């Protein structure tokens, strides 16, 4: 397993992280469409991960109403010192007026709840699940800073922020000397490259590591979805609730990308999913990809995306197949490439 530095921090993380959205997913249709691994199966999946050197596990307090954290806590019991745990808060976790958001009241409550469910006294990486435009950024970051100083959190990150959300937060941290975000958990895939428009250049400039969620495009790039064929029975896309909650992608775009993935699969002897994951691992700012698995076979297949690289020509072919004209002002900025280079070129300058 390869390990990378998480943003500007000193923490090394594996390039693959096991997502636990499939743990305990039996309470409602949305999470059931992801999977429903309980303690026995989850423990076996954790075993496989650790055998491969994959020692980071991502969760959230809203996954199956907290059940995912409970199952993860049971699966790592007795080996907490061997794993890195990341989890998230901010989304609504109760019916009360303060059971949502990134206020001091809710964040402290959320962190304490996650610690209890996970059966641990610290969280390695704690991330805000979304931006709270109501709570003052200063209040949020001061609270996270206090939790780090109390030893309950070791590093902080955010998720699903826009560029100005993240940059404002980093500026507030710098102004007051608070802990700064070292990670941004963001959606990025071959069928969802909007992350490159602003968030990637920002991450390069500010040394924020990217934790990629849904690297297979919400289940579209598993290799099981192709033109003229029915959806496989186990895909989350079978659920209208799950499908509508995920990133929208026109079917024809998916088929076009999968056609190219199939070509490269024949050249490499790798699976469609492995190629899609490997492409992401060669992108600037990417620290780790969150992979999910309903079973051992899926997990082992995803882990095999590491330890080899696509050729420059294969990467270029995938880039071309997924290229889109970005919205304004990004298309305009790309016309001034001399002073607005793509982050790959920024990275080549050693910055």
C-alpha positions as CSV (number, residue, x, y, z in Angstrom):
1,X,0.0,0.0,0.0
2,X,1.2,3.5,-0.9
3,X,1.0,6.2,1.8
4,X,0.8,9.9,1.1
5,X,1.1,13.0,3.3
6,X,-2.4,14.5,4.1
7,X,-2.2,18.1,2.8
8,X,0.2,20.2,4.7
9,X,0.0,18.0,7.8
10,X,2.5,15.5,9.0
11,X,0.0,12.7,8.8
12,X,0.5,9.9,6.3
13,X,-2.6,8.2,5.0
14,X,-3.0,5.2,2.7
15,X,-4.1,6.0,-0.9
16,X,-7.2,4.0,-0.3
17,X,-9.6,4.5,2.6
18,X,-12.4,2.1,3.4
19,X,-15.7,3.8,3.5
20,X,-18.3,2.6,6.0
21,X,-21.5,3.8,4.4
22,X,-22.2,0.1,3.7
23,X,-22.0,-0.7,7.5
24,X,-25.3,-1.2,9.3
25,X,-27.3,0.0,6.3
26,X,-30.6,-1.6,7.0
27,X,-32.6,1.3,8.6
28,X,-33.8,3.0,5.4
29,X,-33.8,2.6,1.7
30,X,-31.0,5.1,1.1
31,X,-28.4,3.4,3.1
32,X,-29.7,-0.1,2.4
33,X,-29.0,0.6,-1.3
34,X,-25.3,1.1,-0.4
35,X,-25.0,-2.2,1.6
36,X,-25.8,-3.6,5.0
37,X,-22.7,-5.2,6.5
38,X,-23.1,-5.9,10.2
39,X,-20.4,-6.6,12.8
40,X,-19.2,-10.1,11.6
41,X,-18.9,-9.1,7.9
42,X,-17.5,-5.7,8.7
43,X,-14.8,-7.3,10.9
44,X,-13.8,-9.5,8.0
45,X,-13.6,-6.5,5.7
46,X,-11.5,-4.7,8.2
47,X,-9.2,-7.8,8.4
48,X,-8.7,-7.7,4.6
49,X,-8.0,-4.0,4.7
50,X,-5.3,-4.3,7.4
51,X,-3.7,-7.3,5.6
52,X,-3.3,-5.0,2.5
53,X,-2.0,-2.1,4.5
54,X,-5.2,-0.1,4.2
55,X,-5.6,1.3,7.7
56,X,-7.9,4.2,7.3
57,X,-11.7,4.0,7.8
58,X,-14.2,6.8,7.0
59,X,-17.6,7.2,8.5
60,X,-20.2,9.8,9.5
61,X,-22.7,10.3,12.3
62,X,-25.6,10.3,9.8
63,X,-24.7,7.0,8.2
64,X,-27.6,4.7,9.1
65,X,-28.4,7.0,12.0
66,X,-25.1,6.4,13.7
67,X,-25.2,2.6,13.3
68,X,-22.2,2.7,10.8
69,X,-20.0,4.1,13.5
70,X,-21.2,1.5,16.0
71,X,-20.4,-1.3,13.6
72,X,-17.0,0.2,12.8
73,X,-16.2,0.6,16.5
74,X,-17.0,-3.1,17.0
75,X,-14.9,-4.2,14.0
76,X,-11.8,-2.4,15.2
77,X,-12.2,-3.3,18.8
78,X,-8.8,-4.3,20.3
79,X,-6.8,-2.8,17.5
80,X,-7.5,0.9,17.7
81,X,-3.8,1.6,17.6
82,X,-3.5,0.1,14.2
83,X,-6.1,2.2,12.4
84,X,-6.9,5.8,11.5
85,X,-10.5,6.8,11.9
86,X,-12.1,9.7,10.0
87,X,-15.7,10.7,10.6
88,X,-18.0,13.6,9.9
89,X,-20.6,15.8,11.5
90,X,-22.8,18.9,10.7
91,X,-25.9,17.3,9.0
92,X,-29.0,16.9,11.0
93,X,-28.8,14.2,13.7
94,X,-32.0,14.8,15.7
95,X,-35.3,16.7,15.8
96,X,-34.1,19.6,18.0
97,X,-33.3,23.1,16.7
98,X,-29.6,22.6,17.7
99,X,-29.3,19.0,16.2
100,X,-27.8,20.3,13.0
101,X,-25.1,22.6,11.7
102,X,-21.6,23.6,12.8
103,X,-22.3,25.6,15.8
104,X,-20.4,25.0,19.0
105,X,-23.4,23.4,20.5
106,X,-23.9,20.9,17.8
107,X,-20.3,20.1,17.0
108,X,-19.4,19.3,20.6
109,X,-22.6,17.1,20.8
110,X,-21.7,15.4,17.5
111,X,-18.1,14.7,18.4
112,X,-19.1,13.2,21.8
113,X,-21.7,11.1,20.1
114,X,-19.2,9.8,17.5
115,X,-16.6,9.0,20.2
116,X,-19.2,7.0,22.1
117,X,-20.4,5.0,19.1
118,X,-16.9,4.3,17.9
119,X,-15.7,3.2,21.3
120,X,-12.6,5.5,21.2
121,X,-11.4,8.5,23.0
122,X,-10.0,10.3,19.9
123,X,-10.8,10.8,16.2
124,X,-7.8,11.0,13.8
125,X,-9.6,13.2,11.2
126,X,-12.8,15.0,11.9
127,X,-14.6,16.6,9.0
128,X,-17.5,19.0,8.6
129,X,-19.9,17.1,6.3
130,X,-21.0,20.4,4.6
131,X,-20.8,24.1,5.0
132,X,-23.0,25.9,7.5
133,X,-23.8,29.4,6.3
134,X,-25.6,30.2,9.5
135,X,-23.0,29.5,12.2
136,X,-20.1,32.0,12.2
137,X,-17.0,30.5,10.7
138,X,-15.0,31.8,13.6
139,X,-17.3,29.9,16.1
140,X,-16.9,26.7,14.1
141,X,-13.1,26.9,13.8
142,X,-12.7,27.9,17.4
143,X,-14.7,24.9,18.5
144,X,-12.7,22.5,16.3
145,X,-9.5,24.1,17.7
146,X,-10.7,23.5,21.3
147,X,-11.5,19.9,20.5
148,X,-8.0,19.4,19.0
149,X,-6.5,21.0,22.1
150,X,-8.6,18.7,24.3
151,X,-7.2,15.7,22.5
152,X,-10.5,14.5,21.1
153,X,-9.6,15.3,17.5
154,X,-6.1,15.1,15.9
155,X,-6.7,16.7,12.5
156,X,-9.6,18.6,11.0
157,X,-11.1,18.7,7.5
158,X,-14.2,19.7,5.7
159,X,-16.4,18.2,2.9
160,X,-18.4,19.5,0.0
161,X,-17.2,23.1,0.5
162,X,-17.1,25.6,-2.4
163,X,-13.8,27.4,-3.1
164,X,-14.8,30.5,-1.1
165,X,-16.1,28.5,1.8
166,X,-12.7,26.7,2.1
167,X,-10.6,29.8,1.5
168,X,-12.5,31.9,4.0
169,X,-12.1,29.2,6.6
170,X,-8.4,29.0,6.0
171,X,-8.1,32.7,6.3
172,X,-9.9,32.7,9.6
173,X,-7.7,30.0,10.9
174,X,-4.6,32.0,9.9
175,X,-6.0,35.2,11.4
176,X,-6.7,33.7,14.8
177,X,-4.1,30.9,15.0
178,X,-6.7,28.2,14.9
179,X,-6.2,24.7,13.6
180,X,-6.6,24.7,9.8
181,X,-8.3,22.2,7.5
182,X,-5.7,19.8,6.1
183,X,-8.2,17.8,4.1
184,X,-11.2,18.4,1.9
185,X,-13.5,15.4,1.3
186,X,-14.8,16.1,-2.2
187,X,-16.6,14.3,-5.1
188,X,-14.2,13.6,-8.0
189,X,-14.4,11.0,-10.7
190,X,-14.0,10.4,-14.4
191,X,-17.7,11.4,-14.8
192,X,-17.4,14.3,-12.4
193,X,-14.4,16.5,-12.9
194,X,-15.8,19.9,-11.7
195,X,-13.5,19.6,-8.7
196,X,-10.6,20.5,-11.1
197,X,-12.1,23.9,-11.9
198,X,-11.4,25.8,-8.6
199,X,-11.0,23.4,-5.7
200,X,-8.0,21.7,-7.1
201,X,-5.9,24.9,-7.8
202,X,-6.9,26.0,-4.3
203,X,-5.8,22.7,-2.7
204,X,-2.4,23.0,-4.5
205,X,-1.9,26.6,-3.4
206,X,-3.0,26.0,0.2
207,X,-1.7,22.4,0.7
208,X,-5.1,20.8,1.4
209,X,-5.2,17.1,0.7
210,X,-8.2,15.7,-1.2
211,X,-10.1,12.8,0.3
212,X,-12.2,11.7,-2.7
213,X,-15.7,10.4,-2.1
214,X,-17.5,8.2,-4.7
215,X,-14.5,7.8,-7.0
216,X,-16.5,5.5,-9.1
217,X,-19.1,8.1,-9.9
218,X,-21.9,6.9,-7.6
219,X,-21.6,3.3,-8.8
220,X,-21.5,4.1,-12.5
221,X,-17.9,3.1,-13.1
222,X,-17.9,-0.4,-11.6
223,X,-17.9,-2.1,-15.0
224,X,-21.4,-3.4,-14.5
225,X,-23.2,-0.6,-16.3
226,X,-23.1,-0.6,-20.1
227,X,-25.1,0.6,-23.1
228,X,-28.0,-1.6,-23.9
229,X,-27.9,-3.6,-20.7
230,X,-30.2,-3.4,-17.6
231,X,-28.9,-2.0,-14.4
232,X,-27.4,-4.7,-12.1
233,X,-29.7,-5.6,-9.2
234,X,-27.3,-4.6,-6.5
235,X,-26.4,-1.1,-7.7
236,X,-27.5,1.9,-5.6
237,X,-28.8,3.4,-8.9
238,X,-31.7,0.9,-8.6
239,X,-33.0,3.1,-5.7
240,X,-34.7,6.3,-6.9
241,X,-33.9,7.9,-3.5
242,X,-30.2,7.1,-3.7
243,X,-30.0,7.9,-7.4
244,X,-31.5,11.4,-6.9
245,X,-29.2,12.1,-3.9
246,X,-26.1,11.4,-6.0
247,X,-24.3,13.4,-8.7
248,X,-26.4,13.7,-11.9
249,X,-24.7,12.2,-15.0
250,X,-26.4,11.7,-18.4
251,X,-26.5,8.0,-19.3
252,X,-24.8,8.6,-22.7
253,X,-21.9,10.3,-21.0
254,X,-21.4,7.3,-18.7
255,X,-21.5,4.9,-21.7
256,X,-19.0,6.9,-23.6
257,X,-16.5,6.9,-20.7
258,X,-17.1,3.1,-20.0
259,X,-16.3,2.4,-23.7
260,X,-12.9,3.9,-23.3
261,X,-12.4,2.2,-19.9
262,X,-13.2,-1.1,-21.7
263,X,-10.6,-0.4,-24.3
264,X,-7.9,0.2,-21.6
265,X,-9.1,-2.8,-19.6
266,X,-8.2,-5.0,-22.6
267,X,-4.8,-3.3,-22.9
268,X,-3.9,-3.7,-19.2
269,X,-5.7,-6.7,-18.0
270,X,-7.3,-4.6,-15.2
271,X,-10.9,-4.1,-14.4
272,X,-13.0,-1.0,-15.3
273,X,-13.2,0.0,-11.6
274,X,-9.4,-0.4,-11.1
275,X,-8.6,1.8,-14.1
276,X,-11.1,4.5,-12.9
277,X,-9.5,4.5,-9.4
278,X,-5.9,4.4,-10.8
279,X,-6.6,7.5,-13.0
280,X,-7.7,9.4,-9.8
281,X,-4.5,8.4,-8.0
282,X,-2.5,10.2,-10.6
283,X,-4.3,13.5,-10.2
284,X,-2.8,16.5,-8.3
285,X,-3.8,17.0,-4.6
286,X,-5.4,13.5,-4.2
287,X,-4.3,12.0,-0.9
288,X,-6.8,9.1,-0.6
289,X,-9.8,7.6,-2.3
290,X,-12.7,6.3,-0.2
291,X,-13.7,2.9,-1.6
292,X,-16.9,1.1,-0.5
293,X,-17.5,-2.6,-0.7
294,X,-20.6,-4.8,-0.2
295,X,-18.5,-7.9,0.1
296,X,-14.9,-9.3,0.0
297,X,-14.7,-9.6,-3.7
298,X,-15.5,-6.0,-4.3
299,X,-13.0,-4.9,-1.6
300,X,-10.2,-7.0,-3.0
301,X,-10.9,-5.8,-6.5
302,X,-10.7,-2.1,-5.4
303,X,-7.5,-2.7,-3.4
304,X,-5.9,-4.1,-6.6
305,X,-6.1,-0.6,-8.1
306,X,-2.9,0.2,-6.2
307,X,0.6,-0.9,-7.1
308,X,0.7,-0.1,-10.8
309,X,0.1,3.0,-13.0
310,X,-1.7,3.7,-16.2
311,X,0.6,4.9,-19.0
312,X,0.8,8.6,-20.0
313,X,-1.1,7.7,-23.2
314,X,-3.9,5.9,-21.3
315,X,-4.3,8.8,-19.0
316,X,-4.5,11.2,-21.9
317,X,-7.1,9.0,-23.6
318,X,-9.3,9.1,-20.4
319,X,-8.7,12.8,-20.1
320,X,-9.9,13.4,-23.6
321,X,-13.0,11.2,-23.2
322,X,-14.1,13.0,-20.1
323,X,-13.2,16.6,-21.1
324,X,-15.9,19.2,-20.6
325,X,-16.1,23.0,-21.2
326,X,-16.3,24.4,-17.7
327,X,-18.8,27.1,-16.6
328,X,-17.7,30.8,-16.4
329,X,-15.3,32.1,-15.2
330,X,-13.3,28.9,-15.5
331,X,-13.5,28.6,-19.3
332,X,-12.3,32.2,-19.6
333,X,-9.4,31.6,-17.2
334,X,-8.3,28.6,-19.3
335,X,-8.0,31.0,-22.2
336,X,-5.1,32.7,-20.3
337,X,-3.2,29.4,-19.8
338,X,0.1,31.3,-19.6
339,X,-0.8,32.6,-16.2
340,X,-3.5,30.1,-15.2
341,X,-1.9,26.7,-15.8
342,X,-3.6,23.4,-14.9
343,X,-2.5,22.2,-11.4
344,X,-0.4,19.4,-13.0
345,X,1.8,22.1,-14.3
346,X,1.8,23.9,-11.0
347,X,2.9,20.7,-9.4
348,X,5.7,20.2,-11.9
349,X,7.2,23.5,-10.7
350,X,7.8,21.9,-7.3
351,X,5.5,24.3,-5.4
